[in-house]
C-alpha cells in the first residue's frame, strides 16, 4: 500500500468512526433530554483528527525521503571512490565500507567463491563498532564460523535469484547449529550472479531484529550487480599501489594499523600457524613496502602488527594492496609447503581521540574469533 492509499484509508476510517459515533449520540438523545451542544465541537474534533492523520503521513514520507536520499548519497560516494580503481579487492573493501557507513549495518561481507589456479576465493569482512575494521582473507568461514558460511551458501544455491531478509536469525531452523555473535540478529544475504550462476554473496547484519527494510534490499541489489560487473572488468588484478610513485601526504593526527595472520598446512593437511622463522622472512620482505615512519612488529606469536603513522583511510587501501603483493611475490618463490601459505589481513584507521587499544581489541577478535584470549602487544624485534 502506497502513501496515498494509506492517507485515504485513515481519513475514511475517521469518517466511518465519526458517523458511527454520531448515530449512537442521536439514538441516545431520543430517550433523554438533550443538552445544548456546541454546534462546531464535532467538526473541530473531526478536522483535528484529519490534520493529525495528514501530519503522520507527511512525517512518514519525509522519513522515507531522507532515508532514500541517504542511500543514494552513499551509493554516489561509492561510485566516485571506485571509478578509478583497478584492484578488485580494494573495490570490495570500498563496498563493505559503504554498507557499514551508509546503510547502517554492523557487519558486512562480500564473498566471491570462484577461485582459480592463480587466485583464491576472496572474502572481505567488516564490522562497525566505535570505528570500522575491515578484514580480507581466503578462509572458508564468515565471522569465524565455517557453519555460518556453509548454511548461507546452501540457502543461496537453493534460490539463486532470490534475496534473503531474515528479521530474526534465531527463528530460522537452518541456523540452529550456528553460534552467532551479538551483532547478528537481522540478516540480509543477496546472491551475486554472473551468467546465471551464483559467484558470490553480499551479506549484512545488525544486532536489532527486523532492522532492514525493502529500501535496504533495493540498494543492495544494485550494489551486488555493480560488484559482479566490476569483477568481470577487473579480473581481480592486484596492483602494487605503494610502488606507483604516488606517496600520499601524511596526516599528523591519523594512525593506521594492519594486523596480519598466517596459516600453513601441516603433514595432516590441517591449517596451523607457521614457524616464527618463516614469519620473520615475510616481515623482512614487507618492510620495503612501508614508507615513512611505518614499522612492522610482532603481536603475540602468530600476528604481525603494521603501524602506519600519518596514513589516512583514503590511502590505507593502497598500502594494504602493496603488503598483499609482497606476500604473494614472496610465496611464489618458495617451495611447498611455504608456497601454499595463506594470509589474513585486517586494517583500520585511528583518528583524533580514538582509542587504539579498543581498535586492537576489535581487530584481534575479528581476526581470531575462535579464541577469547587477549594477545598482548609484544613488540619483539625478531
Residue, then its C-alpha position, 0 to 999 in steps of 0.5 A: x500500500x502506497x502513501x496515498x492509499x494509506x492517507x485515504x484509508x485513515x481519513x475514511x476510517x475517521x469518517x466511518x468512526x465519526x458517523x458511527x459515533x454520531x448515530x449512537x449520540x442521536x439514538x441516545x438523545x431520543x430517550x433523554x433530554x438533550x443538552x445544548x451542544x456546541x454546534x462546531x465541537x464535532x467538526x473541530x474534533x473531526x478536522x483535528x483528527x484529519x490534520x493529525x492523520x495528514x501530519x503522520x503521513x507527511x512525517x512518514x514520507x519525509x522519513x522515507x525521503x531522507x532515508x532514500x536520499x541517504x542511500x543514494x548519497x552513499x551509493x554516489x560516494x561509492x561510485x566516485x571512490x571506485x571509478x578509478x580503481x583497478x584492484x578488485x579487492x580494494x573495490x570490495x573493501x570500498x563496498x563493505x565500507x559503504x554498507x557499514x557507513x551508509x546503510x547502517x549495518x554492523x557487519x558486512x561481507x562480500x564473498x566471491x567463491x570462484x577461485x582459480x589456479x592463480x587466485x583464491x576465493x576472496x572474502x572481505x569482512x567488516x564490522x562497525x563498532x566505535x570505528x570500522x575494521x575491515x578484514x580480507x582473507x581466503x578462509x572458508x568461514x564468515x565471522x569465524x564460523x565455517x557453519x555460518x558460511x556453509x548454511x548461507x551458501x546452501x540457502x543461496x544455491x537453493x534460490x539463486x535469484x532470490x534475496x534473503x531478509x531474515x528479521x530474526x536469525x534465531x527463528x530460522x531452523x537452518x541456523x540452529x547449529x550456528x553460534x552467532x555473535x551479538x551483532x547478528x540478529x537481522x540478516x540480509x544475504x543477496x546472491x551475486x550472479x554472473x551468467x546465471x550462476x551464483x559467484x558470490x554473496x553480499x551479506x549484512x547484519x545488525x544486532x536489532x531484529x527486523x532492522x532492514x527494510x525493502x529500501x535496504x534490499x533495493x540498494x543492495x541489489x544494485x550494489x551486488x550487480x555493480x560488484x559482479x560487473x566490476x569483477x568481470x572488468x577487473x579480473x581481480x588484478x592486484x596492483x602494487x599501489x605503494x610502488x606507483x610513485x604516488x606517496x600520499x601526504x601524511x596526516x599528523x593526527x591519523x594512525x593506521x594499523x594492519x594486523x596480519x595472520x598466517x596459516x600453513x598446512x601441516x603433514x595432516x593437511x590441517x591449517x596451523x600457524x607457521x614457524x616464527x622463522x618463516x614469519x620473520x622472512x615475510x616481515x623482512x620482505x614487507x618492510x620495503x613496502x612501508x614508507x615513512x615512519x611505518x614499522x612492522x612488529x610482532x603481536x603475540x606469536x602468530x600476528x604481525x602488527x603494521x603501524x602506519x603513522x600519518x596514513x589516512x583511510x583514503x590511502x590505507x587501501x593502497x598500502x594494504x594492496x602493496x603488503x598483499x603483493x609482497x606476500x604473494x611475490x614472496x610465496x611464489x618463490x618458495x617451495x611447498x609447503x611455504x608456497x601454499x601459505x595463506x594470509x589474513x589481513x585486517x586494517x583500520x584507521x585511528x583518528x583524533x581521540x580514538x582509542x587504539x587499544x579498543x581498535x586492537x581489541x576489535x581487530x584481534x577478535x575479528x581476526x581470531x574469533x575462535x579464541x577469547x584470549x587477549x594477545x598482548x602487544x609484544x613488540x619483539x624485534x625478531 
